[in-house]
Amino acid sequence: MKRTQLVVGSLAMLLFCFSMVAIAGEKPTVDIDWYGYFKLDGSYDQNLTSHGNFVMWVNPSSDDHQFNMTVKQTRLGFDAIGSGYGNAVVKGKLEMDLYGNATVENKSELMLRLAYFSIQSGNTMLLAGQGWDLISPLNPPTLNYAVLWGCGNAQYRRPQVSLFQTFKVGSSTKATLAGGFFRNMGSDLIPLSFSLADGETSDGNDDGTDAAIPSIQGRLDINHDFASGAKLNLGVSGLWGQLKAETNLGNSSTYKSWAACGHFMLSLKSGMGLSGEAYTGSNLASYLGGIANNNTFDGVGAVGGWASAWVQATPKVKLSTGFGIDTPNKDDVSNNSRSNNQCFFGNFTYALVPGASVGLELSQWQTEYKNVDTYSSFRAQTSFILNF
Protein backbone atom coordinates (compact mmCIF):
# COMPACT_ATOMS: atom_id res chain seq x y z
CA MET A 1 0.00 0.00 0.00
CA LYS A 2 2.80 2.40 0.94
CA ARG A 3 4.64 1.75 -2.32
CA THR A 4 1.42 2.27 -4.31
CA GLN A 5 0.92 5.65 -2.64
CA LEU A 6 4.51 6.64 -3.43
CA VAL A 7 4.10 5.67 -7.09
CA VAL A 8 0.84 7.64 -7.36
CA GLY A 9 2.49 10.69 -5.77
CA SER A 10 5.45 10.47 -8.15
CA LEU A 11 3.16 10.24 -11.18
CA ALA A 12 1.24 13.30 -9.98
CA MET A 13 4.45 15.32 -9.82
CA LEU A 14 5.49 14.15 -13.30
CA LEU A 15 2.08 15.09 -14.72
CA PHE A 16 2.47 18.57 -13.23
CA CYS A 17 5.87 18.87 -14.93
CA PHE A 18 4.49 17.77 -18.29
CA SER A 19 1.61 20.24 -18.01
CA MET A 20 4.07 23.08 -17.47
CA VAL A 21 5.99 22.07 -20.58
CA ALA A 22 2.76 21.88 -22.56
CA ILE A 23 1.95 25.53 -21.92
CA ALA A 24 5.44 26.67 -22.81
CA GLY A 25 5.95 29.02 -25.69
CA GLU A 26 7.99 28.25 -28.82
CA LYS A 27 11.79 28.34 -28.91
CA PRO A 28 12.49 28.90 -25.23
CA THR A 29 15.92 30.19 -24.23
CA VAL A 30 18.02 29.94 -21.07
CA ASP A 31 20.34 32.64 -19.73
CA ILE A 32 23.26 31.75 -17.44
CA ASP A 33 24.11 33.89 -14.41
CA TRP A 34 27.43 32.87 -12.80
CA TYR A 35 28.13 33.37 -9.10
CA GLY A 36 30.48 32.17 -6.38
CA TYR A 37 33.44 33.19 -4.31
CA PHE A 38 37.12 32.56 -3.70
CA LYS A 39 37.82 31.70 -0.04
CA LEU A 40 41.01 31.08 1.90
CA ASP A 41 40.59 29.66 5.43
CA GLY A 42 43.32 29.44 8.02
CA SER A 43 42.55 27.80 11.36
CA TYR A 44 44.24 26.93 14.66
CA ASP A 45 42.79 24.15 16.83
CA GLN A 46 43.86 23.56 20.40
CA ASN A 47 43.06 19.84 20.02
CA LEU A 48 42.50 17.44 17.15
CA THR A 49 39.09 18.03 15.53
CA SER A 50 36.92 15.94 13.24
CA HIS A 51 38.05 17.18 9.82
CA GLY A 52 40.95 19.61 10.24
CA ASN A 53 39.98 22.19 7.62
CA PHE A 54 36.59 22.44 9.31
CA VAL A 55 35.16 21.11 12.56
CA MET A 56 32.04 19.15 13.50
CA TRP A 57 33.26 17.68 16.80
CA VAL A 58 36.45 17.20 18.87
CA ASN A 59 38.32 13.90 18.53
CA PRO A 60 39.71 12.16 21.62
CA SER A 61 43.02 13.97 22.14
CA SER A 62 44.98 16.07 24.61
CA ASP A 63 46.91 19.21 23.63
CA ASP A 64 47.23 18.05 20.02
CA HIS A 65 47.59 21.51 18.47
CA GLN A 66 46.81 21.82 14.75
CA PHE A 67 47.05 24.47 12.04
CA ASN A 68 45.26 24.13 8.72
CA MET A 69 45.02 26.33 5.64
CA THR A 70 42.75 25.56 2.70
CA VAL A 71 40.93 26.99 -0.32
CA LYS A 72 38.47 24.09 -0.53
CA GLN A 73 35.39 26.14 0.35
CA THR A 74 35.90 28.18 -2.82
CA ARG A 75 32.56 27.93 -4.59
CA LEU A 76 31.41 28.12 -8.21
CA GLY A 77 27.86 27.98 -9.50
CA PHE A 78 25.38 29.33 -11.97
CA ASP A 79 21.66 29.98 -12.15
CA ALA A 80 19.91 29.05 -15.38
CA ILE A 81 16.98 31.39 -16.01
CA GLY A 82 14.55 30.37 -18.72
CA SER A 83 12.42 32.60 -20.91
CA GLY A 84 9.83 31.84 -23.57
CA TYR A 85 8.10 29.15 -21.51
CA GLY A 86 4.69 30.75 -21.62
CA ASN A 87 3.26 31.33 -18.16
CA ALA A 88 5.76 28.95 -16.56
CA VAL A 89 8.88 30.19 -14.75
CA VAL A 90 11.73 27.77 -15.46
CA LYS A 91 15.01 27.88 -13.53
CA GLY A 92 17.99 25.67 -12.82
CA LYS A 93 21.00 25.69 -10.52
CA LEU A 94 24.39 24.00 -10.56
CA GLU A 95 26.81 24.58 -7.66
CA MET A 96 30.17 23.05 -6.69
CA ASP A 97 33.02 23.56 -4.25
CA LEU A 98 36.45 21.93 -3.86
CA TYR A 99 35.69 19.52 -1.01
CA GLY A 100 36.00 16.44 -3.24
CA ASN A 101 37.89 13.33 -2.19
CA ALA A 102 41.43 14.51 -2.99
CA THR A 103 43.93 13.35 -0.36
CA VAL A 104 46.51 16.01 -1.20
CA GLU A 105 45.62 19.47 0.11
CA ASN A 106 46.88 21.43 -2.91
CA LYS A 107 45.23 19.10 -5.45
CA SER A 108 41.58 19.59 -4.56
CA GLU A 109 38.74 17.98 -6.49
CA LEU A 110 35.32 19.33 -7.39
CA MET A 111 32.38 18.27 -5.22
CA LEU A 112 28.82 18.60 -6.45
CA ARG A 113 26.64 20.56 -4.04
CA LEU A 114 23.47 21.43 -5.95
CA ALA A 115 22.10 20.38 -9.34
CA TYR A 116 18.39 20.91 -9.85
CA PHE A 117 15.75 22.65 -11.96
CA SER A 118 12.36 24.06 -11.05
CA ILE A 119 9.17 24.80 -12.96
CA GLN A 120 6.70 27.22 -11.43
CA SER A 121 3.17 28.10 -12.51
CA GLY A 122 1.40 30.65 -10.35
CA ASN A 123 1.86 29.61 -6.74
CA THR A 124 2.86 26.01 -7.52
CA MET A 125 6.46 24.91 -8.09
CA LEU A 126 8.06 21.57 -8.89
CA LEU A 127 11.74 21.02 -8.06
CA ALA A 128 13.74 18.02 -9.32
CA GLY A 129 17.42 17.26 -8.77
CA GLN A 130 19.89 17.48 -5.92
CA GLY A 131 18.86 20.21 -3.52
CA TRP A 132 18.69 20.98 0.19
CA ASP A 133 16.59 18.83 2.50
CA LEU A 134 13.19 20.27 3.32
CA ILE A 135 13.83 19.73 7.03
CA SER A 136 15.73 22.38 9.01
CA PRO A 137 16.09 24.84 6.09
CA LEU A 138 18.23 27.49 7.84
CA ASN A 139 21.98 27.68 8.46
CA PRO A 140 23.79 29.65 11.19
CA PRO A 141 26.18 32.46 10.10
CA THR A 142 29.48 30.64 10.68
CA LEU A 143 32.76 31.03 8.84
CA ASN A 144 33.36 27.35 9.60
CA TYR A 145 32.41 25.31 6.51
CA ALA A 146 30.29 22.84 8.51
CA VAL A 147 27.43 25.10 9.63
CA LEU A 148 26.99 23.32 13.00
CA TRP A 149 26.35 19.99 11.26
CA GLY A 150 26.70 17.36 13.96
CA CYS A 151 26.10 20.09 16.55
CA GLY A 152 22.39 20.83 16.32
CA ASN A 153 21.89 21.46 12.59
CA ALA A 154 20.26 18.29 11.20
CA GLN A 155 20.05 18.56 7.40
CA TYR A 156 22.10 18.20 4.21
CA ARG A 157 21.61 17.89 0.46
CA ARG A 158 20.33 14.94 -1.59
CA PRO A 159 18.47 13.99 -4.83
CA GLN A 160 14.76 14.68 -4.63
CA VAL A 161 11.48 15.52 -6.34
CA SER A 162 9.61 18.15 -4.30
CA LEU A 163 6.42 20.14 -4.78
CA PHE A 164 5.80 23.60 -3.25
CA GLN A 165 2.44 25.35 -2.91
CA THR A 166 2.22 28.94 -1.63
CA PHE A 167 -0.94 30.48 -0.16
CA LYS A 168 -1.55 34.13 0.63
CA VAL A 169 -2.90 34.73 4.15
CA GLY A 170 -3.90 38.37 4.38
CA SER A 171 -1.98 41.26 2.83
CA SER A 172 1.37 40.66 4.54
CA THR A 173 1.51 36.94 5.33
CA LYS A 174 1.99 33.90 3.15
CA ALA A 175 2.26 30.19 3.85
CA THR A 176 4.21 27.62 1.83
CA LEU A 177 3.52 23.91 2.05
CA ALA A 178 6.16 21.60 0.59
CA GLY A 179 6.58 17.84 0.33
CA GLY A 180 8.67 15.45 -1.65
CA PHE A 181 10.38 12.13 -2.25
CA PHE A 182 14.09 11.92 -1.46
CA ARG A 183 16.99 9.56 -2.09
CA ASN A 184 16.92 7.17 0.85
CA MET A 185 20.40 7.00 2.38
CA GLY A 186 21.63 4.97 5.34
CA SER A 187 24.25 2.57 6.63
CA ASP A 188 24.99 -1.05 5.67
CA LEU A 189 23.93 -2.96 8.76
CA ILE A 190 23.84 -6.73 9.27
CA PRO A 191 20.25 -7.97 9.81
CA LEU A 192 19.06 -8.93 13.30
CA SER A 193 17.61 -12.09 14.82
CA PHE A 194 19.61 -14.83 13.13
CA SER A 195 23.09 -16.33 13.08
CA LEU A 196 25.22 -15.65 10.04
CA ALA A 197 25.91 -18.70 7.91
CA ASP A 198 29.39 -19.49 6.66
CA GLY A 199 30.38 -16.82 4.15
CA GLU A 200 27.32 -14.66 4.94
CA THR A 201 27.97 -10.91 5.26
CA SER A 202 26.12 -7.68 4.70
CA ASP A 203 25.34 -7.24 1.03
CA GLY A 204 27.53 -4.14 0.64
CA ASN A 205 24.67 -1.90 -0.45
CA ASP A 206 23.29 1.18 1.27
CA ASP A 207 20.29 0.16 3.39
CA GLY A 208 18.32 3.05 1.92
CA THR A 209 18.79 1.60 -1.55
CA ASP A 210 17.83 -1.87 -0.33
CA ALA A 211 14.56 -0.49 1.07
CA ALA A 212 13.45 0.10 -2.54
CA ILE A 213 11.36 3.16 -1.58
CA PRO A 214 12.33 6.83 -1.20
CA SER A 215 12.18 8.71 2.07
CA ILE A 216 9.55 11.42 2.55
CA GLN A 217 10.00 14.98 3.81
CA GLY A 218 7.58 17.83 4.35
CA ARG A 219 7.64 21.43 5.55
CA LEU A 220 5.27 24.28 6.39
CA ASP A 221 6.64 27.85 6.30
CA ILE A 222 4.88 31.01 7.48
CA ASN A 223 6.38 34.32 6.32
CA HIS A 224 5.15 37.66 7.65
CA ASP A 225 6.25 41.17 6.68
CA PHE A 226 5.79 43.80 9.38
CA ALA A 227 4.96 47.42 8.62
CA SER A 228 8.25 48.40 10.28
CA GLY A 229 10.20 46.50 7.60
CA ALA A 230 10.98 43.51 9.83
CA LYS A 231 10.49 40.00 8.41
CA LEU A 232 9.54 36.87 10.34
CA ASN A 233 9.80 33.25 9.19
CA LEU A 234 8.37 30.40 11.27
CA GLY A 235 8.14 26.80 10.23
CA VAL A 236 7.91 23.11 11.07
CA SER A 237 9.25 20.17 9.08
CA GLY A 238 9.66 16.43 9.29
CA LEU A 239 10.89 13.28 7.58
CA TRP A 240 10.21 9.56 7.55
CA GLY A 241 12.25 6.82 5.95
CA GLN A 242 12.30 3.04 6.03
CA LEU A 243 15.60 1.24 5.56
CA LYS A 244 16.38 -2.45 5.05
CA ALA A 245 19.53 -4.34 5.96
CA GLU A 246 20.25 -7.34 3.75
CA THR A 247 22.92 -10.03 3.60
CA ASN A 248 24.52 -11.53 0.51
CA LEU A 249 22.24 -14.57 1.07
CA GLY A 250 19.03 -12.55 1.09
CA ASN A 251 18.22 -12.37 4.83
CA SER A 252 16.92 -8.96 5.85
CA SER A 253 15.62 -6.70 8.65
CA THR A 254 13.96 -3.29 8.40
CA TYR A 255 14.35 -0.19 10.55
CA LYS A 256 13.33 3.47 10.38
CA SER A 257 14.60 7.03 10.49
CA TRP A 258 12.44 10.03 11.38
CA ALA A 259 12.66 13.64 12.49
CA ALA A 260 10.45 16.49 13.66
CA CYS A 261 11.94 19.99 13.39
CA GLY A 262 11.11 23.64 13.97
CA HIS A 263 12.80 26.83 12.77
CA PHE A 264 12.51 30.61 13.04
CA MET A 265 14.22 33.72 11.71
CA LEU A 266 13.55 37.37 12.53
CA SER A 267 15.28 40.03 10.43
CA LEU A 268 14.98 43.70 11.43
CA LYS A 269 15.27 46.62 9.05
CA SER A 270 18.16 47.95 11.16
CA GLY A 271 20.36 45.02 10.11
CA MET A 272 19.91 42.96 13.26
CA GLY A 273 18.52 39.45 13.30
CA LEU A 274 17.88 36.23 15.21
CA SER A 275 17.51 32.68 13.94
CA GLY A 276 17.46 29.14 15.23
CA GLU A 277 16.31 25.56 14.81
CA ALA A 278 15.49 22.58 17.03
CA TYR A 279 14.94 18.94 16.16
CA THR A 280 14.24 15.52 17.60
CA GLY A 281 14.44 12.22 15.78
CA SER A 282 16.14 8.89 15.32
CA ASN A 283 18.73 7.36 12.96
CA LEU A 284 19.72 10.70 11.42
CA ALA A 285 23.36 9.97 10.52
CA SER A 286 22.88 10.83 6.84
CA TYR A 287 21.23 14.11 7.92
CA LEU A 288 24.19 14.86 10.24
CA GLY A 289 21.97 14.70 13.31
CA GLY A 290 22.80 12.79 16.49
CA ILE A 291 26.46 13.87 16.03
CA ALA A 292 26.41 11.64 12.91
CA ASN A 293 26.46 8.44 15.01
CA ASN A 294 25.83 5.35 12.92
CA ASN A 295 22.24 4.07 12.57
CA THR A 296 21.02 1.09 14.59
CA PHE A 297 17.95 -1.18 14.37
CA ASP A 298 16.60 0.11 17.68
CA GLY A 299 17.29 3.68 16.58
CA VAL A 300 19.72 6.34 17.77
CA GLY A 301 17.39 8.90 19.31
CA ALA A 302 18.66 12.47 19.54
CA VAL A 303 17.62 16.04 20.27
CA GLY A 304 19.50 19.15 19.25
CA GLY A 305 19.35 22.68 17.98
CA TRP A 306 21.14 25.97 17.49
CA ALA A 307 20.50 29.70 17.82
CA SER A 308 22.30 32.74 16.45
CA ALA A 309 22.18 36.52 16.42
CA TRP A 310 23.80 39.04 14.11
CA VAL A 311 24.05 42.76 13.50
CA GLN A 312 25.33 44.85 10.61
CA ALA A 313 27.23 47.16 12.95
CA THR A 314 28.49 49.48 10.17
CA PRO A 315 28.32 49.34 6.38
CA LYS A 316 31.63 47.43 6.50
CA VAL A 317 31.39 45.39 9.72
CA LYS A 318 29.04 42.49 10.50
CA LEU A 319 29.05 40.71 13.88
CA SER A 320 27.55 37.26 14.54
CA THR A 321 27.37 34.90 17.49
CA GLY A 322 25.62 31.67 18.38
CA PHE A 323 25.69 28.20 19.87
CA GLY A 324 24.72 24.65 18.97
CA ILE A 325 24.10 21.43 20.89
CA ASP A 326 23.48 17.83 19.82
CA THR A 327 22.61 15.11 22.34
CA PRO A 328 22.00 11.50 21.32
CA ASN A 329 20.30 9.23 23.83
CA LYS A 330 23.19 7.63 25.73
CA ASP A 331 21.34 4.31 25.95
CA ASP A 332 21.23 4.20 22.13
CA VAL A 333 24.95 4.58 21.44
CA SER A 334 27.78 2.17 22.19
CA ASN A 335 30.70 2.79 24.53
CA ASN A 336 33.34 5.19 23.15
CA SER A 337 30.73 6.81 20.85
CA ARG A 338 29.97 10.54 20.77
CA SER A 339 27.21 11.24 23.30
CA ASN A 340 27.12 15.06 23.54
CA ASN A 341 28.46 17.89 21.39
CA GLN A 342 28.40 21.65 22.07
CA CYS A 343 29.78 24.75 20.38
CA PHE A 344 29.80 28.50 21.09
CA PHE A 345 31.00 30.79 18.31
CA GLY A 346 31.45 34.47 17.55
CA ASN A 347 32.75 36.11 14.39
CA PHE A 348 33.11 39.37 12.56
CA THR A 349 33.64 40.18 8.89
CA TYR A 350 35.06 43.40 7.53
CA ALA A 351 34.53 44.56 3.93
CA LEU A 352 37.88 45.58 2.47
CA VAL A 353 36.35 46.70 -0.82
CA PRO A 354 32.95 45.92 -2.37
CA GLY A 355 32.76 42.11 -2.74
CA ALA A 356 35.93 41.36 -0.77
CA SER A 357 36.05 40.78 2.99
CA VAL A 358 38.18 39.37 5.76
CA GLY A 359 36.78 37.59 8.80
CA LEU A 360 37.76 36.14 12.17
CA GLU A 361 35.81 33.46 14.04
CA LEU A 362 36.50 32.21 17.57
CA SER A 363 34.72 29.09 18.80
CA GLN A 364 34.82 26.71 21.75
CA TRP A 365 33.96 23.05 21.16
CA GLN A 366 33.25 20.29 23.67
CA THR A 367 32.50 16.65 22.78
CA GLU A 368 31.65 13.91 25.27
CA TYR A 369 32.35 10.24 24.57
CA LYS A 370 30.23 7.63 26.36
CA ASN A 371 32.03 6.09 29.34
CA VAL A 372 35.32 7.68 28.28
CA ASP A 373 35.79 11.43 28.80
CA THR A 374 34.91 14.89 27.52
CA TYR A 375 37.32 16.65 25.14
CA SER A 376 37.47 20.37 24.41
CA SER A 377 39.11 22.51 21.76
CA PHE A 378 39.41 26.24 21.19
CA ARG A 379 39.41 27.20 17.49
CA ALA A 380 40.48 30.44 15.81
CA GLN A 381 39.71 30.76 12.11
CA THR A 382 40.48 33.53 9.66
CA SER A 383 38.80 33.79 6.25
CA PHE A 384 39.57 35.88 3.18
CA ILE A 385 36.66 36.02 0.72
CA LEU A 386 36.14 37.52 -2.74
CA ASN A 387 32.57 37.24 -4.02
CA PHE A 388 31.61 37.43 -7.69
Number of C-alpha atoms within 10 A of each C-alpha: 6 7 11 9 10 17 12 11 14 15 12 12 19 15 12 18 19 12 13 21 16 12 13 17 13 9 8 12 11 15 12 14 11 14 13 16 16 17 19 16 23 17 21 20 25 20 21 23 26 13 12 16 24 23 22 25 28 26 22 20 15 12 11 13 14 15 15 14 17 19 20 23 20 20 20 18 20 17 18 19 17 17 18 15 20 16 15 23 18 24 19 20 20 19 20 20 22 20 18 14 11 12 9 8 14 10 11 17 17 17 15 15 20 20 18 19 19 20 22 20 17 10 11 17 22 22 21 22 19 21 23 16 24 25 26 28 21 16 19 25 20 20 22 24 14 17 19 28 25 30 30 31 32 34 22 18 16 19 18 24 21 24 21 18 16 17 13 13 12 8 8 12 16 16 18 17 17 20 19 25 22 25 18 25 23 27 20 22 25 23 21 14 8 9 8 15 8 6 7 14 17 20 19 14 17 19 25 22 18 20 21 13 19 21 23 22 23 21 23 20 19 19 20 18 15 13 8 9 10 16 18 18 18 18 21 21 23 22 23 17 23 21 27 24 28 25 19 13 13 12 17 19 17 16 18 20 25 19 24 20 22 21 22 21 19 17 19 15 11 12 14 17 19 19 22 24 26 22 25 23 23 24 29 29 21 21 23 20 33 37 30 22 22 19 24 18 19 11 19 24 24 25 21 26 26 25 23 22 20 21 18 16 13 11 9 13 16 18 20 22 21 21 22 26 26 30 23 26 15 18 11 19 21 14 13 13 18 28 25 24 27 25 23 18 22 20 21 21 22 17 17 14 9 9 11 17 18 17 19 19 21 20 20 17 26 18 26 22 21 17 13 12 11 18 20 24 24 19 22 18 22 20 20 18 20 18 14 11
